[in-house]
Amino acid sequence: MELEKLSLANVGEGSLECQFQAAYPQIIQALKDGGKKAVIDIKIEFTRPASTSTIAGIKTAFNVKMPPEEPRLSMYTFNGNDFKIEAEPAKPLGEAGIQNVLPFVANK
């Protein structure tokens, strides 16, 4: 196996690149209305164990802050005798209006 210089593309076995590629389309979709912002924080922490002079440990973290969704107001009827509120069943994930956000599952 031939080695290459450490870069953002290969640190953490390429996990940062995979997470970025998974997050990017969702960010663009969330920003389509304008006036919003999303933030990607990438943290790379380097450590060197005290027992060795030839090994470095690298810990990576990837965090996405998506723009908040607009507040929604829903009205529900309730029974005044027992104060039970009933609602329609939730739509399965993936139907229109439901966004797939964190945590990301990167394609490999």
Long-range contacts (C-beta under 8 A, 24 or more apart in sequence): 6-58, 8-42, 11-44, 11-58, 11-60, 12-58, 12-60, 15-60, 15-62, 15-106, 16-42, 16-60, 16-62, 18-106, 18-107, 18-108, 19-62, 19-104, 19-106, 20-62, 21-106, 21-107, 22-104, 22-105, 22-106, 22-107, 23-62, 23-64, 23-104, 26-66, 26-99, 26-100, 26-101, 26-104, 27-64, 27-66, 29-99, 30-66, 30-67, 30-99, 31-67, 36-67, 37-67, 38-64, 38-65, 38-66, 38-67, 39-64, 39-65, 40-64, 40-65, 41-65, 64-101, 64-102, 64-104, 66-101, 66-102
